[in-house]
Amino acid sequence: VQLQASGGGLVQPGGSLRLSCMASGTIFSVSVMGWYRQFPGKQRELVATIRTGDITDYGDSVKGRVTISRDYAKRSAWLQMNDLKPEDTAVYYCSYQGLFPNRADYWGQGTLVTVSS
């Protein structure tokens, strides 16, 4: 599975961004697509995931401000981020976790989100 992420950039505090991720290659019948972010010197943390069947999960620090969605036909997922704060500045990584018929994890290239005035 190859992941192509896009949509990062510079945004002012309180602004919005929409990240996109498109998967290609082998597609699992059950999978989880999502976004994680990484701050300098820190481990990646959950932003949001969406499992086949549209089961979503959100990180505590972004709940209420982000929405993840997915189009299975387009093999794509989107992360709508609103009311962005400077502390949201990080590198965001798209992820694809295949669950069935076997398990495998894939990561896209990171996209930098900078929230600054």
Beta strands, then each sheet from edge to edge (+ up, - down):
strand 1: 2-6
strand 2: 9-11
strand 3: 17-24
strand 4: 30-38
strand 5: 45-51
strand 6: 55-58
strand 7: 66-71
strand 8: 76-81
strand 9: 90-100
strand 10: 104-107
strand 11: 111-115
sheet 1: 1+ 3- 8+ 7-
sheet 2: 2+ 11+ 9- 4+ 5- 6+
sheet 3: 2+ 11+ 9- 10+
end
